[in-house]
C-alpha cells in the first residue's frame, strides 16, 4: 500500500480495528474506473477494497475540511452505485462533527480519519471518536488477558504446562507459547522444568490484577446489530444487563457476548442484520464462555468493557463490584 495516501491507510486501519479479517486498499481496476461519470472522476481519490468478500469503492478526500451537503453526497453515492454496481465508502480526513451525524441519517458509508466510522453496508457503526492513547510499544497478545482472567476467576493455572493451558483455553499450543513468552518477558510469569515448561505467576490475586490492568483492554472486538432478540443460544448477557446481575443497577439495551466462532455460525443463519437494530451482538476477542458458566459475562471482563462508560451510576457499581471480589 506504499502508493496509497496516508489518510486512506489511516481509514483502512481504523476499519480493521473492528474486523476479524484485515482488509487493505488497492488501486481501482480500470474497468471500474471507466464506469465513473466524468463529473465525479476528479472529485475523489478512488481505490477499492473487499470486506467479507464484498467489493467496495473507496472515494477519498484528503483535504483537512470538506463540508459537503448530505443531499449532495447521497446523490453522488447513488450515481456511483448505479454506474459501477459497487457501494462507495467515502473517506474524509476531517469534517465538521455535525455533518457526520447528518451523513449517517442519509445511510452513507463513511470513515472520518482515525476516529468515526459508519458502515451500514456491513452493519458496523462507531460514532464515538477514538481517544488519544499512550500505547505500549508492543501490544499484549490476547492470550495474556485471557490467561490472567482465567487464573483469577476460574482456575489456578500455576504449575501446569503450556500444552495443558492450551487445552483449557481451547486454543493452539503456538498461541499459548507466544503469549506466555510475552508474559515472561514482562515479568508476569516464571517458567520452570525441562521440555514441558510449567507456568508460575509472579503475582497473585488483586496484586496480579493491578499489575496487569494497564495492559488490559475491552474484550469486544466489534459489534453488529439486529432487531432479532435471542438469536444465539450460546451468547452471554453483557453490558448494563450483566452489571444489573452483579449490582442493584437497572438493566439497559439488549446486549450479548459471543465468540468469533459463534459469530461465524450466526452468519450462516437467516438473520436480518440492521445497524439500527435494538439487539447488539458483541463479538469478543476471546470466548466469553471460558470465563463464566452462569450465562452472564465474567466480572473482570465486564469491568474492562464498561470502565470508560460515561455514566456515574455505572462507574459506582463497577467500583463496588471490584471491591466485593474475594481475591
N, C-alpha and C positions, 0 to 999 in steps of 0.2 A: 504494500500500500504506500510505497515511497512517493509516488506521484500524486497521491490523494491529498487535498488540502487539509491542514491541521484541524480546522473546525469540523470537517466531515469525520475525520478519525475520532475526534472528541465525542461526537454524537454517537458514532458506532460503539465506542467503548462504554458510553452511558447505557445504551440499549443492552449491551452484553452483560451488564451487571444483573439483569433480571431474566436472562435466558439460560436454560440448561445446556444449550449448544451454542457456541460462539459463532457470530456472523462476521463478514467483512465486506467492505465496499470494493467494487470493481468498476472498471471502465464500462460505460454504456455501450452495448452492442450496436454496431452501425445500422442493423436492420430495424432496431427500435428507435434509434436516434432520428432516422429518416421520417418516422411517423409523427414526430413532434412538430406541430404547426410553426410556421416561420415566426409568428408574433411571440411565441414563447421560447423559441430555440435559444435566444440570447438572454432570457430573463433569469436563468438559473445555471448553476454548475450541476450537470447531470451525471449521475452514476447509477449503479444498480446493486442490489443485494438479494439474498434469499433468507427468509425467516420461516422455519418449519417447512422447508422445501417449497415455499410460495414466493414468486418473484415480486420485487418492489422496485420502483424507480425512486432514486434519491434526488430531490430537487433542492439544491442548497443555495443560500445567500450568505456570503461571508462578511457582509458589512456589519459594523457594530450595531447599527439600528436600522430596522426595516419595518415600518409601521404600515402594513397593507390592510385595507378594509377586509373584514371577514367575508363579505359578499364577493369581493374580487377574488380572494384566494379560493373560495368554494367553487367559483365558476372555473377557475384555472384547473382545479382538481378534476372537475367533471370533463373538461376538454382533454386533459392528459389521459384520463382513464378511458374515455371514448375512443381516442385516436390510437392508443397503444394497447389497450386491453389490460394494462398493468396499473395497480394502485400506486399513486405517488406518496412519498413521505417527504414533507417539507422540513428542511433543516435550516435553522437560523442560529447565528452566533449569539444574537441578543435581540429581544423585542420588548416593548412595553409590557409590564406584568398584566395589565388589564386585558391586553389583546389575547394573551394565551387562553384565558377563560372564554373569551368570545369565539376563538377558533374552535375550542372543544365543543361548544354548543352547535357548531356547524359540522361536527363529526369529521374534522380534518385530522389526518395523521400528521403529527408534528413533533419535532425534537428541538429543544432550545439549549444549545451549548451542552454543558455537563450538568444541567440542572433538571428542567422539567421535560417530561415527555408524555404524549397522549397518542397511543397507537390502538385505536378501537378495532382495527382490522385484525389484530392478533390478541385482542382482549387484555391489553397491558396499559395501565394508567398509573403515572407517578406525577402527581401535581405539586408535591412539596419539593421545594428547592433543595438540592444537595448541600448539606452543611460543609463548611470548610473543616478539614480534619488534619491532624498531625499524625501520619501513619507510621507504623513501624517500617523500616527499610524492607523487611521480608514479612509478608502476610502469613500469619499462622495457618497451618493446614486445618481443614475442618475436623480431622481426626483428633486434634488437640482438644477442641471444645467438647466433642462427644465423649472422649475418654475421661476428661476431668469431671463432667457432669455425671457420667455413668458411675464413676468411682464415688462421687459424693452422694448420689441419690439412689442408686440401685444396688451396687455390689462392690465390695472392696477388691480391687484388682492387684494389690500388692502381692508379689511372689509368683504371679502367673507369667507364662511365656507369651511372646508376641503372637504365636500361632493360635494359642487359646483365646487371646484377646480378639483376634480377627474373627474367630468363630462366634464369640459372644456379641460382637458388634455387627456381625453379618456382612463383613467386608473382606477384601483381599489381604493376604499377608503383606504384599508390597505397599498397600496403603498404610497399614499399621506400622510397617518398618520405617517408612518416610516420616510419619507423624511422631513416632517415638524418638527417632533420631533428632528431630527438631526439638522435642521436649527436653532431651538430654543436653543439647547444645545450650538451651536457655536455662538449664539448671532445675527443671521441674522433676526430672526422674533420674534414677541411677540404674544402670544395667549391670547384672552380675551373672555368673555362671559361664558355662562353656559355649558349645554350639547353639544350644537353646537358651537364649538370653532371657532372664527373668526381670520383671519390671518392679521398681520400688519408687513410690512418690517420695520426694524430699520434704514435702509439706503435707499437712493433714487438715481435715475439717475446714473451719472458717478461715484459717490461715491460708490454705490452698486456694479457696475461693477468692480471697482478697488479692493474693499474688497473681492469680490467673485473670482477674477481672479486666485489667487494661487490654488484654488480648482477645477478650470475648466480644461477640457481636450478635446482632439479631439472628435467630436461626432461620428466618424466612429468606428464601432465595428469590421468589417472585410470587405475585398474587394474581389469580384470574377470578372472574365473576360470572355468575349465572343467576337467573331468577328461580332456579330449581333448588329447593331445600332437600336436605337428606340424601344427596346423590351418592355419598360414599359411606359404606358400612365400616370402612377402616379409618375414617377420619376422626381426629380427636378434637374436642371442644377447645377453642383457643380465644385469645384476646380478652375482652371485658367479660365475656361469659365464663371463661376459665377463671379469671380473677374473682368473679362472684362465687365460684365454688370454694375458694380459699379465704373469702372475706365476707363482710357484710355489704359490699358494694353491689348495686343492681347490675344486671347484665346489659349487653349492648347489641350491636348488629350481629347477625349470624356469621360466625367465622369458624372454620375448621382447618386443622393442620393435617397435611398428608405428606407421605414420602414421594420422591420423584418417581418411584416405581408405581405407586398407586395413581399418580397423575397420568402416567402413560396408559394405565388401564382405563381411567376415566375418559381419555381422549378417544378411545376405541368405541365408547358408548354413544348413543344418540342423545347428546346433551346440547341444549341451546345455551351457548356462551354469549354473555352480554356484559360489556364493561360497566353498565349501569345496574346490573343485577344486584339484588339485596344479599345474595349469598356469596361471601368471599372465601375462596379456596386458597389457603396458604400452602405453597409448595416449599417444604423445608430443605435445608442443605443436608440434613441427616434425618433418618426415620424417627419421628417423634415417639412412636410406639416403643422404641428401645429404652426410653427413659420413664415410661409411665404405663401402668396396666389398669388404669382407672377410667379410661375414656376421656380424660382431661389432660392437657399438656402438663408437663412437669413444672414445678415452681421456678427453678432456676432459669430454664429456657423462657418461661413466661416473663420473668423479670427482665431478661435481656431484650425481649420483644417490646416491652412496654416502658422501659426505663426513660425513654425520651418523649413519652406521651405527654401532651400539653394539657393536662387536667390535674389539678391539685389533689382531688379526691383519689384519683388513680395512684398518684405518687405516694400519698399517705398509706394506702392499703398495700402497695408494693413494699414499702419500708417495714410495715407491720408483718407482712408475710415472711420477709427475710429474717427479721428479728425473732420470729417464732420458730424458726428452724432449729432443730436439735442437731448440732453438727457432730 
